[in-house]
Amino acid sequence: TGATGFYGGWAYPDITADAAGNIYIVWEDYRNGFLTSDIYFTKSSDGGNPDSYETARKVNIEIDPDENTTLRHEKPSIGVSNSGKALVAWTDFRNNSSQSCNPCNNDIFFSREP
């Protein structure tokens, strides 16, 4: 669950399912503040029973500890491979020097479920 209140909330959800009935959901999450949105993912392995979803996990992990983590990661999209692994792509602003970039140098990032 994301945060609530002025800066809490979620946006741009995307959902898909595989032939086995697993449901995959990804969204833009503002639990760390509106200007620092992250991408979160969860999965249900029994067709979407509300009690069956895995704990949501952050997808846009920054590997470099010095990397700018105060910028947006947004507008995710999700698909599923033939082997049942989630594939997530999103717009990422981590390579900008500040939140008020002009012009913004956004990138497209991708992650595959382990």
N, C-alpha and C positions, 0 to 999 in steps of 0.2 A: 504494500500500500504506500502511496506517496503521501506527502505532507498535506495538511489542510491550512486554511488561513489565507492571508493576502498573497503570499508567494507560492503556496502549495498548489498541487493539481497535476493534471495530465493533459496531453494533447496528441493529435495525429496517431491514433491507434491503427494497427493493421493486424489482420488475423488470417490464418490459413489452417488447413487440416490435411492430414495424409490419409491414405487408403485404410490404415489400421485404426482410424478414429482418434488419433492424437490431435489435439488442438494447440496451436502455437500463436501467441500474442506478443506484440512488441508495441512500445509507445514512447513518446517524449515525456519525460518526467521532470517536475520542477521542485522536488523535495529539498534541493540545495539552494533554491532561489531562482527567480524568474530569468535572470541573465546567465545562469549556469545550468541550463537544461542538460539532462543526460538521457541515454537510451536504455530502457529496461525491457526485459524479456521474461516470460513465464510460459509454462507448458502444462497441459492436462493429458494424462495418459488413459483416461477412461471416458472420453467423449464429452468432457466439459462439466462434470460434477463440480460444483463450487468448492467442495472440500478437497478436491484432488489436485489443484494447481500447485506446482512447485513454488518455493519462495522466489519472488522476483529477484533477478540479478542484473547488475549493470553490465551493459554490453561494451560501451566505449571506454575501455580501460586504457589509460595512458601508461606506456611502458617506461618512459623516461621520467624520473621523479622531478626533474627540472622543467618538464613540459608545462605549458600554460593550461591549467585545468579550470580556469575561470570563464571559459568561453562556451558558446552553445554547441550542442550536438543535436540535430533536429531532423524531423520529417523521415522517420524510419519506414522501411518497407521490408516485408518478410516473405520468404518462400521456403520450401522444404525439398531436400534432395531425395533421390530415389531410395537412399539408405535411411531416411527418416531423420535427418539432421537439419536443424533450422539454419537458414541463410539470411543474414540481416545486412542491409545496406542503409546508409544515412548520410545526410549532409553534415559536414564537420568543419568548425571554424577554429580548431586548435592552432593552426599555423598563422593566425593573425596576431598582431602585437597588442591589440586592445579590443574591447567590446565595441567601441565606436569607430571601427574600421571604415575607411572610405578611400578607395573601393575595398570591399571584402574579398579576401582570397580564400574562398571556401573550397573544400575538397570533398570527394566522395570516399567514404570508408566502408569496409566490409568485414564481417565476422561470421565464422561458422561455428555452430554448436559443437563442443568437443565430443 
